[in-house]
Amino acid sequence: MKFNKRAAALLTALGLPLLASPVMAYEAGDWIVRGRIINVNPYDDSGNLYTGAGNLGPGVTVDDDTVPELDITYMLTPHWGLELILGYSEHDVSAKSPAKYAAGVNLGQVIETKVLPPTLTLQYHFSPNSNIRPYVGAGVNYTYFFDEQVTGFLDQPGAQIELASSWGLAAQVGVDVDISEDWFVNFDVKYLDIDTKARFKGVSAVSTANINTDIDPFVYGIGIGRRF
C-alpha cells in the first residue's frame, strides 16, 4: 500500500527500527496497553474576567504541561477498538496582560489546578495486519479539576477557587509501528473539547469573580505499547 511505503520511508529516515514484514496482527479480544509521554497544549480562549470591582479585561491563558499517560484498548474486531485514556496534568492560569485590578495592579497568575480528563474513544485501525498500523478515533471526555488554588495577587486569606467539571468531544489520530512480536512504538495526537467556569470566593480585593474559559488542548504523545 502506498501509505505504508511512505510511512516506512519516513520512519527509516528518522532512524526508527522497522521490520521488513508484518510481525503482529490485531485480533478481536486483544488488549493493547500503551504508555506515552504527552504534551498537553491548550488552545485556550476565554471571556472577560468579571469581579466585584467590574470588568477586569480580556480573560486568561492556560500554560502547557508534559506528563506521562496510560491508555488501554480493547479490540472489538481486527479494525475496531475501544480506548480508555488515563492521566492528569497540572496547569497555571494567568490573566492576560491587559487585565488589571482597579488600582492598576497586574493580576498575573491567578489559578493553579490539576486536571483529570478520562477519555473514551472508538478507534478504527486501517491496517491491523501490517507492521505499521495507522488509526483514527473519536469519542467523549469528562474533565475533572482538583487541588485548585488561588495564586498571585488574588491569593489572600480565605480565598477559594472552584472550576466546573466539563463534558466534551474528543478526536485522535495515531500510528503503531512494530519493533518486535508484541511490542511497538506509538505516535498519537488528540484534541479534547474542554470548557469550564471559574468562580472565585473570599477574595476581599475583588469580592467575587468569575470567568468562562475554553481550554481545548491538543495532546501530542510518543510512547511504547504492548499487545496482550
Buried (B, 14 or more C-beta within 10 A) or exposed (E): EEEBEEBBEEBEEEEEEBBEEBBBBBEEEBEBEBBBEBBBBBEBBBBBBBBEBEEBBBBBBBBBBEBBBEBBBBBBEBBBBBBBBEBBBEBBBBBBEEBBBEEEEEBBBBBBBBBBBBBBBBBBBBBBEBBBBBBBBEBBBBBEBEEBEBBBBBBEEEBEBEBEEBEBBBBBBBBBBBBEEEBBBBBBEBBBBBBBEBBBBBBEBBEEBBBBBBBBBBBBBEBBBEBE
